[in-house]
Amino acid sequence: MTLKTIEWKDNAVIMIDQTKLPNILEYVTYTEYNQVADAIRTLVIRGAPAIGVSGAFGLALASLQCKATKKSELISYLENAKKILFETRPTAVNLGWGLDKIMEVANNANTVEEIRTNVIEYAKKMANDDVQINMEMGKNGSKLFNDNDTIMTHCNAGALATVGYGTALGVIRATKDSGKNVKVIATETRPIQQGSRLTAFELKHDGIDVSLIPDTAVGYSMANGLVDKIVVGADRVLRTGHVYNKIGTYQVATMAHQHNVPFYVAAPLSTFDMKSNPEDVIIEQRKGSEVTGIGDKKTAPDGIDVINPAFDMTPPEFITGIITEKGIAKPPFENSIKSFFE
Ligand code: MRU
């Protein structure tokens, strides 16, 4: 069993507090949507699919918190909760996707009781579907990897970034489960170490061979033939094949291009944004203290200016294929991605 990141139990949301990993595996329980919003903002839960489901569960909590007796009152309460949840993080498209789906379910119901029941059931379904979709994606992606491949990944696109199983790490799990021997190289992913704290933790937890490298050893690893293939997750994929993912993904992809290493992205269709253009996408900027220290230890002079974007964009020309639950999109991405939505 892989780790279960988030679930609905007894009218509450339970999630792993990822800020405590890898040292403490602790679960937190929330009964108010504002607590879920704080959890997304402070990275108690993170990763595009996981925050999509968190948003849905947040609205399910809001439907229980609101004591309205008229449908219109409950809908306006949910609209306000949706706004607060939506504003927590701007880049991952799954958050808006999860919130919109739940609002659609709420609007289609007739009474306040029906809204509550349907919204909770649908949010639970989204959580279950997430795991099934990841397994489907894993099966599709596993065909791209060979026995004894060493696979590099960046950030955490695993069970911890989803409800369970993972996107990029789901592909690695499925490859291993298909009987192939695989090794993983995980980047530490500065500044907040999702690679060393989360990817290394969950792969070790599941008994998958993993070596950790500093982000600065990406070029060295490829230049010295240590990497056969790369697979990463995504926070947003545009219809053109532009991929937004954790800061540093662009550097990994550029190095892969330079060294002819196949570079794959694994993302469910809920991560695709078929409307936006690159200039529309907001890149989240995070606080400077994530860069000026490691944990509680200060590693930079006081008052230093910091640039700390959370995500970057990898252009389609550096991407070998995008693995989805519907199949693998290959260049030209405009055509292959479009076919998944027809
Ligand atoms: O800032 P984070 O930790 O939420 O960033 C997560 C990533 O960039 C993941 O690679 C992405 O969400 C894909 S998760 C399946």
Residues whose N, C-alpha, C, O or C-beta is under 5 A from the ligand:
A	BS01	MRU	R46 G47 A48 H154 C155 N156 A157 G158 A161 T167 Q194 G233 A234 D235 N245 K246
